[in-house]
Amino acid sequence: MKDGVDIKNYFILDFYEKIYLNNQLCVNRKYQRKLVWRLEDKKYFINSILHGYPVPIFLFARYIENNNEQWDIIDGLQRLNAITAFIEGEFSIKYGGKFGYFNLEVLSNDVGIKQKTPVLPRELCWDFVRYQLAFSVTGREDSEVDEIFKRINSTGRLLSKQDLRQAGTTGYFSDLVRRTAEYIRGDYTVDDVIPFKEMSKYSLSNQNLDYGIDFDSVVWVKNDIITDDRLRVSADEEIIAHIYMYLLSDGEYAPSSYYLNEAYDLKSKVKKELDSTEDDVIKWMSLFAKTFQIINSALDSKTFHQKLFTDDEVSNKNYCFIYLFCAIAKLLVEGKRLKDASGFSSKLEKFGDEQFNDITTKESFKRDRATRDKLIERAINVLGKFFEDDYDEISVDESMRIVNVVMSASESSMFDFKVGVTDFKTDKPSETCIRSIVKDLAAMANTKPGEEGTVVLGVPNDDSDVKKVSERFGITPARCGEFCITGIRDEADRYFGGLEQYQNFIRSCIEREPVSDTFKSEILGNMRPVRCSDKIVILFTARATREVYYDRELYVRHNSHNTPVEFDSEQQHEIADKFSKVRERAVREITETKKNESKETAAMDMF
């Protein structure tokens, strides 16, 4: 291990005030479970500490991030959450025959928490915070941390089969399944590592626990595809994994538990082949989201069960969903789009009874390729008539890419949004917006040398612009987090005569902008229209390897504002130094690549 293992005892008081309150605890969602303990589990654990019983050791990976010490929780997430939740008054404890809340008087400082009553005895709570927790802390190396987590949980009886598969397993396939599951459930985060304090926002609500995601609102439960108990043990991820196995391998692997296990086995050929996929994760997530949207919209006000089946009890409903989903996704992959939503919705009435009765009338069935492929092809033959060839100039839906941008934007100076390029007062094209886009990208390039800045055209920054665009074009914006996406299609058609002319206007404006030809080429080369659900937006991305001046001025970003950098100032020299390091790193990478190529050539010459 990089930095060895350090085992120390920490009083709960020191842990809470010096580590937790200083926001040093993090959760890496690549290998950590969501919060799954019920309220009674938390109370039972706290009661054990109050009685002085020993508790298992806690494992952390400690590292430095942006000059701050951070602790990744490897093992002990549920227990640590129980401790902090108890201290902060999220639940009471029965002790000595009476219920009471943690007594905040035993803390060293006022932490801004309101005392709840009745209050537990001060002496009891003092003994609680003086209880010592054993912490095992190691240096951070992702591959070894993943392996530790995997080994710890490989014999854990509380983990479901899917949680065990996912535990500590990284790679293209497992990350794709996990991130898609998060997005569909509603607990998606752009970054894998999140503060421990925010964990409850991205966990499913338990009985009497006020978490961020309500079970009944999750589309899987809401549409009666799986139960909340099945969702709790990650049955949604099993469904998603089966679907991606089919799509990524073109149906090579059977939808069985054996192949599902193989997909997560670090030594298996199946995992290696699935992980070798070179496609963008965002591409597949967008396809998944689009397919789910088509099915969800077609259900109208009914659940999946009510729409597709007559009987109250149906066997293998999850596989019915998988095969229906794969059929629609396959049509989309083949370049089709839904042309008759009403007809498609009507055809789904009792579709499961009529088309999937091979598997719904028996408790178990053979989960082989032949059965799956037969049912998927049957669904395509019946539903395919409601789809048509997609001749849209933008055939790929990149909804998830825009979701990533939108969700990242609230926390970063490297993203911005513009509503459009038309002056609605005069109804004429305006270069003002284009100037702003180029200036923003230049400032972003200087703010984080070598990193990519992004501007999205077709996403209003405030509600007033959303209202103006919606009323002007008679459209319903698509909601995405804190933002509404109105798109630029209607503006392009009404004021420019189409998308091509719209883009030509933008290009001509960028060509006249007061930045270097190199940076202009960077912007123009990466500028592209993308589809986000039923909207079209223009995506601008750019990065640089040297300072970017806009009209001979150097700018950086502070939140959503561009700030000029004073000539010959310390800040200007810092920016120049960062760009110098970016160029040095690029040279090293090129040199290393050439060395490797020379070695490969020499090896081939030997034969």
C-alpha positions in Angstrom: 0.0 0.0 0.0 1.3 3.4 -0.9 1.4 5.0 2.5 1.0 1.9 4.7 -1.8 1.4 7.3 -2.2 3.6 10.3 -4.5 2.3 13.1 -5.7 4.8 15.7 -8.5 5.3 18.2 -10.6 8.4 18.0 -13.1 9.7 20.5 -16.5 10.2 18.8 -16.2 13.8 19.9 -12.9 14.3 18.1 -14.2 12.5 15.0 -17.4 14.6 14.9 -15.8 18.0 15.6 -12.4 17.7 13.9 -13.1 15.4 10.9 -16.8 15.4 10.2 -17.6 19.1 10.8 -14.5 20.1 8.8 -16.0 18.3 5.8 -13.1 15.9 5.5 -15.3 12.8 5.0 -16.1 11.7 1.4 -18.0 8.8 -0.2 -16.7 7.3 -3.4 -19.8 6.1 -5.3 -17.8 3.8 -7.5 -17.6 1.3 -4.7 -19.7 2.5 -1.8 -23.3 1.5 -1.2 -26.1 4.0 -0.7 -27.5 4.5 2.8 -29.5 1.3 3.4 -29.9 1.0 7.2 -33.4 1.3 8.5 -34.2 3.5 11.6 -34.2 0.5 13.9 -30.7 -0.5 12.6 -29.4 2.9 13.5 -31.0 2.8 17.0 -29.7 -0.6 17.7 -26.1 0.4 16.8 -26.3 3.6 18.9 -27.6 1.5 21.8 -24.6 -0.8 21.5 -22.3 2.2 21.9 -24.2 3.5 24.9 -23.8 0.2 26.5 -20.1 0.2 25.8 -20.2 -2.8 23.6 -17.3 -3.1 21.0 -18.0 -2.2 17.4 -16.1 -3.2 14.2 -13.1 -1.1 13.0 -13.7 1.7 10.5 -11.6 1.8 7.3 -10.6 5.0 5.4 -8.4 6.0 2.6 -6.7 9.4 3.4 -5.4 11.7 0.8 -4.8 15.3 0.0 -7.1 17.1 -2.5 -6.7 20.8 -3.3 -4.4 21.2 -0.3 -7.1 19.8 2.0 -7.0 16.4 3.8 -9.9 14.1 2.7 -11.0 10.7 4.1 -12.7 8.3 1.7 -15.0 5.9 3.7 -14.1 2.3 2.7 -16.0 0.5 5.4 -18.4 2.0 8.0 -20.6 4.3 6.0 -23.9 3.1 7.6 -22.4 3.2 11.1 -20.9 6.7 10.7 -24.2 7.9 9.4 -25.9 6.5 12.4 -23.5 8.3 14.8 -23.8 11.8 13.1 -27.5 11.4 12.6 -28.0 10.7 16.3 -25.8 13.6 17.4 -27.7 16.0 15.1 -31.1 14.9 16.5 -32.5 13.0 13.6 -33.9 10.3 15.9 -34.3 9.7 19.6 -33.1 6.7 21.7 -34.9 4.7 24.4 -32.7 4.5 27.4 -33.7 3.6 30.9 -37.3 3.2 29.8 -37.6 6.7 28.3 -37.0 8.2 24.9 -34.6 11.1 24.5 -32.5 13.0 22.0 -28.7 13.6 22.1 -27.7 16.3 24.6 -25.9 19.0 22.6 -24.3 20.4 25.8 -21.5 17.9 25.7 -20.2 19.3 22.4 -17.2 21.7 22.7 -18.8 24.4 20.5 -22.2 25.6 19.3 -22.6 23.8 16.0 -25.8 25.5 15.0 -28.1 22.6 15.7 -31.4 23.1 17.6 -31.8 21.0 20.7 -34.7 18.6 20.5 -36.6 17.4 23.6 -36.9 15.4 25.7 -33.1 15.4 26.3 -31.0 12.4 27.3 -28.9 12.8 30.5 -25.8 14.8 30.0 -23.6 12.1 31.6 -24.9 9.5 29.2 -24.2 11.6 26.2 -20.8 12.5 27.6 -20.0 8.8 27.8 -21.2 8.4 24.2 -18.8 11.1 22.8 -15.9 9.7 24.9 -16.4 6.3 23.3 -13.4 5.4 21.2 -13.7 4.2 17.6 -10.9 2.3 15.9 -9.9 3.8 12.6 -7.7 2.0 10.1 -6.4 4.6 7.7 -4.4 3.9 4.5 -3.0 6.0 1.7 -5.1 6.4 -1.4 -4.5 4.2 -4.5 -7.8 3.6 -6.3 -7.1 0.1 -7.5 -6.1 -1.1 -4.0 -9.0 0.7 -2.3 -11.4 -1.1 -4.7 -9.8 -4.4 -3.9 -10.0 -3.8 -0.1 -13.7 -2.9 -0.4 -14.3 -6.0 -2.6 -12.7 -8.3 -0.1 -14.4 -6.8 2.9 -17.8 -7.2 1.4 -17.3 -10.5 -0.5 -18.6 -12.4 2.6 -21.0 -9.8 3.8 -24.4 -11.3 4.4 -26.2 -7.9 4.4 -25.3 -7.2 0.8 -27.6 -8.3 -2.1 -26.2 -10.3 -5.0 -26.0 -7.2 -7.2 -24.4 -5.2 -4.4 -21.8 -7.9 -4.1 -21.2 -7.8 -7.8 -20.8 -4.1 -7.9 -18.8 -3.8 -4.7 -15.3 -2.7 -5.6 -15.7 -3.6 -9.3 -14.7 -0.8 -11.6 -14.5 -0.6 -15.4 -16.5 0.6 -18.3 -19.5 -1.8 -17.9 -19.9 -1.6 -14.1 -19.6 2.2 -14.2 -22.1 2.4 -17.0 -24.6 0.3 -15.1 -24.1 2.2 -11.8 -24.3 5.7 -13.3 -27.4 4.8 -15.4 -29.1 3.4 -12.3 -28.3 6.6 -10.4 -29.8 8.7 -13.2 -33.0 6.7 -13.5 -33.5 6.6 -9.7 -32.8 10.3 -9.3 -29.7 10.2 -7.2 -27.2 10.9 -10.0 -24.1 12.9 -9.4 -21.6 14.0 -12.0 -18.7 13.4 -9.7 -18.2 10.0 -8.2 -16.7 11.4 -4.9 -19.2 13.4 -2.9 -19.1 14.8 0.7 -20.3 12.4 3.3 -22.6 15.1 4.6 -24.6 15.1 1.4 -25.1 11.3 1.3 -28.7 11.5 2.6 -29.6 13.6 -0.5 -28.7 10.8 -2.8 -30.2 7.9 -0.8 -33.6 6.3 -1.0 -36.0 7.2 1.8 -36.5 4.5 4.5 -39.3 4.3 7.0 -39.3 7.4 9.2 -36.0 8.6 7.6 -36.2 11.9 5.6 -33.8 11.1 2.7 -33.6 12.9 -0.6 -35.2 10.3 -2.9 -38.7 9.0 -2.0 -39.2 5.3 -2.8 -42.7 5.9 -4.2 -41.4 8.6 -6.6 -38.7 6.3 -8.2 -39.9 5.3 -11.7 -39.2 1.6 -11.1 -41.5 1.5 -8.1 -44.0 4.1 -9.4 -44.6 2.1 -12.5 -44.7 -1.2 -10.6 -41.8 -2.7 -12.5 -40.1 -3.8 -9.2 -41.1 -3.4 -5.6 -39.5 -1.0 -3.1 -37.9 -4.0 -1.3 -36.4 -5.1 -4.6 -35.2 -1.6 -5.3 -33.5 -1.6 -1.9 -31.4 -4.6 -2.9 -30.4 -3.1 -6.3 -32.8 -5.1 -8.5 -32.9 -2.1 -10.8 -29.2 -2.4 -11.5 -29.7 -6.1 -12.3 -32.2 -5.1 -15.0 -30.0 -2.4 -16.4 -27.0 -4.8 -16.4 -28.9 -7.4 -18.4 -30.0 -4.7 -20.9 -26.5 -3.3 -21.4 -25.1 -6.8 -21.7 -27.5 -7.4 -24.6 -26.8 -4.0 -26.3 -23.0 -3.9 -25.9 -22.4 -7.5 -27.0 -25.1 -7.6 -29.7 -26.9 -10.3 -27.9 -23.9 -12.6 -27.4 -24.6 -13.4 -23.7 -27.6 -15.1 -22.3 -29.7 -13.2 -19.7 -28.7 -15.5 -16.9 -27.2 -15.1 -13.4 -24.1 -16.9 -14.6 -23.3 -14.3 -17.3 -24.3 -11.5 -15.0 -21.7 -12.7 -12.5 -19.1 -13.1 -15.3 -19.7 -9.4 -16.3 -18.4 -8.3 -12.9 -15.7 -10.9 -12.4 -12.3 -9.2 -12.8 -10.7 -12.3 -14.3 -13.5 -13.2 -16.8 -13.4 -13.0 -20.5 -17.0 -11.5 -20.5 -16.0 -8.6 -18.3 -12.9 -7.9 -20.4 -15.0 -7.9 -23.6 -17.7 -5.6 -22.1 -15.1 -3.2 -20.7 -13.3 -3.0 -24.1 -16.2 -1.0 -25.5 -14.8 2.3 -26.8 -18.1 4.1 -27.0 -18.7 7.2 -24.8 -20.6 6.3 -21.6 -22.8 9.3 -22.2 -23.9 7.9 -25.6 -25.3 4.8 -24.0 -26.8 6.6 -21.1 -28.6 8.9 -23.5 -29.9 5.9 -25.4 -31.1 4.3 -22.2 -32.8 7.5 -21.0 -34.5 8.0 -24.4 -35.8 4.4 -24.4 -37.1 4.7 -20.9 -38.8 8.0 -21.8 -40.6 6.3 -24.7 -41.9 3.5 -22.5 -42.8 5.8 -19.6 -44.7 8.2 -21.9 -46.7 5.3 -23.5 -48.0 4.1 -20.1 -50.2 7.2 -19.8 -51.7 7.3 -16.3 -51.2 3.5 -15.8 -48.3 1.6 -14.3 -46.2 -0.8 -16.4 -48.1 -3.7 -14.8 -51.6 -2.2 -15.4 -50.7 -1.4 -19.0 -49.2 -4.7 -20.1 -51.0 -7.3 -17.9 -54.5 -8.3 -16.8 -53.8 -10.4 -13.8 -52.8 -8.9 -10.4 -49.9 -11.5 -10.1 -47.5 -12.0 -13.1 -44.4 -14.1 -13.1 -41.1 -12.8 -14.5 -42.3 -9.2 -15.0 -38.8 -7.9 -14.8 -37.8 -10.0 -17.8 -40.8 -8.7 -19.7 -39.5 -5.2 -19.1 -36.0 -6.2 -20.2 -37.1 -7.7 -23.5 -39.5 -4.9 -24.3 -36.8 -2.3 -23.5 -34.2 -4.1 -25.6 -36.6 -4.2 -28.5 -37.2 -0.5 -28.5 -33.5 0.3 -27.9 -32.6 -1.9 -30.8 -34.9 0.1 -33.1 -33.3 3.3 -31.9 -29.8 1.9 -32.5 -30.8 1.0 -36.0 -31.6 4.7 -36.7 -35.4 4.6 -36.1 -37.5 7.1 -34.2 -41.1 6.9 -32.8 -43.5 8.3 -35.4 -46.8 7.3 -33.8 -46.8 7.7 -30.1 -50.5 7.2 -29.7 -50.6 4.0 -31.7 -47.6 2.7 -29.8 -49.3 3.4 -26.5 -52.5 1.7 -27.6 -50.5 -1.4 -28.7 -48.9 -1.7 -25.3 -52.3 -2.4 -23.8 -52.2 -6.1 -22.5 -49.0 -6.5 -24.6 -47.4 -8.6 -22.0 -50.4 -11.0 -21.9 -50.4 -11.4 -25.7 -46.7 -11.4 -26.5 -44.8 -12.5 -23.4 -47.1 -15.3 -22.2 -44.2 -17.7 -22.8 -42.6 -16.5 -19.6 -45.5 -14.9 -17.6 -47.5 -18.1 -17.2 -44.7 -20.1 -15.4 -42.7 -19.6 -12.3 -39.4 -20.1 -14.0 -38.2 -20.3 -17.5 -35.0 -21.0 -19.4 -32.9 -17.8 -19.4 -31.1 -18.6 -22.6 -30.4 -16.6 -25.8 -33.0 -18.3 -27.9 -35.9 -17.5 -25.6 -34.8 -13.9 -25.2 -34.1 -13.3 -28.9 -37.4 -14.8 -29.9 -39.3 -12.5 -27.5 -37.3 -9.4 -28.5 -37.9 -10.1 -32.2 -41.6 -10.7 -31.6 -41.8 -7.3 -29.9 -40.0 -5.6 -32.8 -42.3 -7.2 -35.3 -45.4 -6.0 -33.5 -44.1 -2.5 -32.4 -41.8 -1.7 -35.3 -44.6 -0.3 -37.4 -44.9 2.7 -35.0 -41.3 3.7 -35.8 -39.7 5.2 -38.9 -36.3 6.0 -40.3 -34.8 9.0 -38.6 -33.8 11.5 -41.3 -33.1 14.3 -38.8 -29.7 15.9 -39.4 -29.0 15.3 -35.7 -29.8 11.6 -35.1 -27.9 11.1 -31.8 -29.7 12.1 -28.6 -27.1 13.5 -26.2 -29.5 14.3 -23.3 -27.1 12.8 -20.7 -24.3 15.0 -22.0 -26.4 18.1 -21.4 -27.5 16.7 -18.0 -23.9 16.4 -17.1 -23.2 20.0 -18.1 -26.2 21.4 -16.3 -25.5 19.5 -13.1 -21.9 20.5 -13.1 -22.6 24.2 -14.0 -24.0 25.1 -10.6 -20.6 24.4 -9.0 -18.2 25.4 -11.7 -16.8 28.5 -13.5 -16.2 26.3 -16.6 -19.8 26.2 -17.8 -22.3 28.8 -19.0 -25.6 29.0 -20.8 -27.2 31.3 -23.4 -30.8 31.5 -24.6 -30.2 32.3 -28.3 -28.6 34.7 -30.8 -31.7 36.7 -31.7 -32.6 40.2 -30.3 -36.2 39.6 -29.5 -36.8 43.4 -29.3 -36.0 43.8 -33.0 -36.4 40.2 -34.1 -33.0 40.4 -35.8 -29.8 38.4 -35.5 -27.4 39.8 -32.9 -23.7 39.3 -32.6 -23.8 40.2 -28.9 -24.5 36.6 -27.8 -21.7 35.2 -30.0 -19.2 37.7 -28.5 -20.2 36.6 -25.0 -19.7 32.9 -25.9 -16.2 33.5 -27.3 -15.2 35.7 -24.4 -16.6 33.2 -21.9 -14.6 30.3 -23.5 -11.5 32.5 -23.5 -11.9 33.2 -19.8 -12.5 29.6 -19.0 -9.4 28.5 -20.9 -7.3 30.9 -18.8 -9.1 29.9 -15.5 -8.1 26.2 -15.8 -5.3 25.8 -18.4 -5.6 22.6 -20.3 -9.1 21.9 -19.2 -12.3 22.2 -21.3 -14.8 25.0 -21.0 -18.4 24.6 -22.1 -21.2 26.9 -23.3 -24.6 25.6 -24.2 -26.8 27.7 -26.5 -30.5 27.0 -26.0 -30.7 27.0 -22.2 -32.0 30.2 -20.6 -30.2 31.3 -17.4 -33.3 32.6 -15.6 -37.1 32.1 -15.4 -37.9 35.3 -17.2 -36.1 34.2 -20.4 -37.7 30.8 -20.1 -41.1 32.5 -20.1 -40.2 34.8 -23.0 -39.0 32.0 -25.3 -41.8 29.6 -24.3 -44.5 32.2 -25.1 -42.9 33.4 -28.3 -42.6 30.0 -29.9 -45.4 28.2 -28.0 -43.2 25.5 -26.7 -42.9 23.5 -23.4 -39.4 23.6 -22.0 -37.7 20.4 -20.8 -36.8 20.6 -17.2 -33.2 19.5 -16.3 -32.2 20.1 -12.6 -32.4 23.8 -11.9 -32.5 24.7 -15.6 -35.1 24.6 -18.4 -34.1 23.7 -21.9 -35.9 25.6 -24.6 -33.6 24.7 -27.5 -32.8 26.8 -30.6 -34.8 24.9 -33.3 -37.8 27.2 -33.4 -35.6 30.3 -33.3 -33.5 28.9 -36.2 -36.5 28.1 -38.3 -38.4 31.4 -37.8 -35.5 33.9 -38.0 -32.8 32.1 -40.0 -34.6 29.7 -42.3 -33.2 26.6 -40.7 -30.5 25.1 -38.6 -27.8 25.3 -41.3 -28.2 29.0 -41.8 -28.3 29.5 -38.0 -25.0 27.8 -37.6 -23.5 29.7 -40.6 -24.4 33.0 -38.9 -22.7 31.8 -35.7 -19.6 30.7 -37.6 -19.3 34.0 -39.5 -19.5 35.9 -36.2 -16.9 33.8 -34.5 -14.5 34.3 -37.5 -14.7 38.1 -36.7 -14.0 37.7 -33.0 -10.8 39.3 -31.5 -9.1 36.1 -30.5 -6.2 34.2 -32.0 -6.9 32.1 -35.2 -5.8 29.0 -33.2 -8.5 29.6 -30.6 -11.1 30.4 -33.2 -10.3 27.0 -34.9 -10.6 25.3 -31.5 -14.1 26.7 -31.0 -15.3 26.1 -34.5 -13.9 22.6 -34.6 -15.8 21.6 -31.5 -19.1 23.5 -32.1 -21.9 21.2 -32.9 -25.7 20.9 -32.5 -26.9 18.1 -30.3 -30.3 16.7 -29.5 -31.6 16.7 -25.9 -34.9 14.8 -25.8 -37.0 16.8 -28.2 -34.9 19.9 -28.1 -31.8 21.0 -30.2 -29.1 22.9 -28.5 -25.7 24.1 -29.8 -22.7 22.9 -27.7 -19.5 25.0 -27.7 -16.3 23.5 -26.0 -12.8 24.8 -26.1 -9.4 24.4 -24.3 -6.0 26.0 -24.8 -2.3 25.3 -24.2 -1.4 29.0 -23.9 -3.0 32.2 -22.7 -6.1 33.3 -24.6 -6.5 37.1 -25.1 -9.8 38.6 -26.0 -9.4 41.9 -27.7 -5.9 42.1 -26.2 -7.3 41.6 -22.7 -6.7 38.6 -20.5 -9.8 37.4 -18.6 -10.5 34.7 -16.0 -13.8 33.4 -14.6 -15.2 33.9 -11.1 -18.4 31.9 -10.9 -20.4 33.2 -13.9 -18.5 36.5 -14.4 -15.4 37.3 -16.5 -12.8 39.4 -14.7 -9.8 41.1 -16.4 -6.3 40.2 -15.3 -4.0 43.2 -14.6 -1.0 43.3 -16.9 2.3 42.1 -15.3 0.5 41.1 -12.2 1.2 38.1 -10.0 -2.0 36.5 -11.3 -0.9 36.9 -14.9 2.4 35.2 -14.1 0.6 32.4 -12.4 -1.5 31.8 -15.4 1.5 31.8 -17.7 3.3 29.3 -15.4 0.3 27.0 -15.5 0.1 27.0 -19.3 3.9 26.3 -19.4 3.3 23.2 -17.3 0.4 22.1 -19.6 2.7 22.4 -22.6 5.5 20.5 -20.8 3.1 17.7 -19.9 1.9 17.5 -23.6 5.5 17.3 -24.8 6.2 14.4 -22.4 3.1 12.5 -23.5 4.0 12.9 -27.1 7.6 11.8 -26.4 6.4 8.8 -24.5 4.0 7.8 -27.2 6.7 8.0 -29.8 9.0 5.8 -27.6 6.3 3.2 -27.3 5.7 3.2 -31.0 9.4 2.8 -31.7 9.5 -0.2 -29.3 6.5 -1.8 -31.1 8.1 -1.3 -34.5 11.4 -2.8 -33.3 9.6 -5.8 -31.9 7.8 -6.3 -35.2 11.0 -6.1 -37.1 12.4 -9.0 -35.1 9.8 -11.2 -36.9 
